[in-house]
């Protein structure tokens, strides 16, 4: 059985490599991706894969730390587009099969989401609790 840390490292490696078939194998069918700053939820493997495949720009990432226990892990990473860099903290919950079932990602500041992904996300009201 693979540890949560190994799964998260494989996730980030596949993401940086744009290896979407491998990336998809790490996700549960009903994965939920939550972005608190933009108040967005993306539900399901297919929508989350498309979200990543369609994300604009020539972005890259560098993982700085991964830690975990049991079916939970967290990572910090630096994302870059050109000379601009931003850190992010990402929390992962794995299902019983060891696939990523829930991802919650925090960026340094709240921001409005870029246009063009409305077909993939559910946006909730400020102050509302999106999910348990």
C-alpha positions in Angstrom: 0.0 0.0 0.0 1.3 3.5 -0.9 1.5 6.1 1.8 -0.5 9.3 1.6 2.8 11.2 1.1 3.8 9.0 -1.8 0.3 9.5 -3.4 0.6 13.3 -3.0 4.1 13.4 -4.5 2.9 11.3 -7.4 0.0 13.7 -7.8 2.2 16.7 -8.0 4.7 14.9 -10.3 2.0 14.0 -12.7 0.5 17.5 -12.5 3.9 19.2 -13.3 4.5 16.7 -16.2 1.0 17.3 -17.6 0.6 13.5 -17.5 -3.2 13.6 -17.3 -3.7 9.8 -17.6 -1.5 9.1 -14.6 -2.9 12.1 -12.7 -6.4 10.7 -13.2 -5.5 7.3 -11.8 -4.7 9.0 -8.5 -8.1 10.5 -8.1 -11.3 9.0 -6.8 -14.3 9.1 -9.2 -16.1 11.5 -6.9 -13.1 13.7 -6.0 -14.0 17.1 -4.7 -11.6 20.1 -5.2 -12.3 23.1 -3.0 -10.8 26.6 -3.4 -11.9 28.7 -0.4 -10.5 31.9 -1.7 -12.6 31.8 -4.9 -15.5 29.9 -3.2 -15.4 27.3 -5.9 -16.0 23.5 -5.8 -15.1 21.1 -8.6 -16.8 17.8 -8.3 -15.8 14.6 -10.0 -12.7 13.2 -11.7 -13.6 14.3 -15.2 -14.4 17.9 -14.3 -11.2 18.1 -12.2 -9.1 16.7 -15.0 -10.6 19.2 -17.4 -10.0 22.0 -14.9 -6.3 21.2 -14.8 -5.9 20.5 -18.6 -7.6 23.8 -19.4 -5.9 25.9 -16.8 -4.3 28.9 -18.7 -0.7 29.8 -18.9 2.7 28.0 -18.8 2.6 27.3 -15.1 5.0 25.2 -13.1 5.2 24.0 -9.6 7.9 23.1 -7.0 6.9 21.0 -4.0 8.6 22.2 -0.9 7.1 19.9 1.7 4.7 16.9 2.1 3.6 15.4 5.3 0.8 12.9 6.1 -0.6 10.3 8.3 -3.0 7.5 7.4 -5.4 8.8 4.7 -4.5 12.4 5.1 -1.7 14.5 3.7 -0.7 18.2 3.3 1.7 19.9 1.0 3.2 23.2 0.4 4.3 24.2 -3.1 5.4 27.2 -5.0 3.6 27.8 -8.3 5.2 30.0 -11.0 4.1 31.6 -14.2 7.0 33.4 -15.8 8.7 35.4 -13.1 5.7 35.5 -10.8 5.6 33.0 -7.9 2.9 32.2 -5.4 2.9 29.7 -2.6 -0.1 27.3 -1.9 -1.0 24.9 0.9 -3.0 21.9 -0.2 -4.7 19.4 2.0 -5.6 15.9 0.8 -8.0 13.2 2.0 -7.7 9.7 0.5 -10.4 7.1 0.2 -10.2 3.5 1.3 -8.6 2.5 -2.0 -5.8 5.1 -1.5 -7.1 7.5 -4.2 -7.4 11.2 -3.6 -11.0 11.9 -2.6 -10.9 15.5 -1.4 -8.5 18.4 -2.1 -8.6 21.8 -0.3 -6.2 24.4 -1.6 -5.3 27.7 0.0 -3.6 30.6 -1.8 -2.2 33.6 0.0 -5.0 36.0 -0.8 -8.7 35.8 -1.9 -9.1 36.5 -5.6 -11.7 36.4 -8.3 -11.5 33.3 -10.4 -10.3 33.7 -13.9 -13.0 33.5 -16.6 -13.6 30.4 -18.6 -14.1 27.7 -16.0 -17.7 28.4 -15.1 -18.8 25.1 -16.7 -16.6 23.1 -14.3 -17.3 24.7 -10.9 -20.0 25.5 -8.4 -19.6 28.9 -6.8 -21.0 29.5 -3.4 -21.9 32.7 -1.5 -19.4 34.5 0.8 -19.6 33.2 4.4 -21.5 30.1 3.3 -20.3 26.6 4.3 -19.9 24.7 1.0 -19.4 21.2 2.3 -18.9 19.3 5.5 
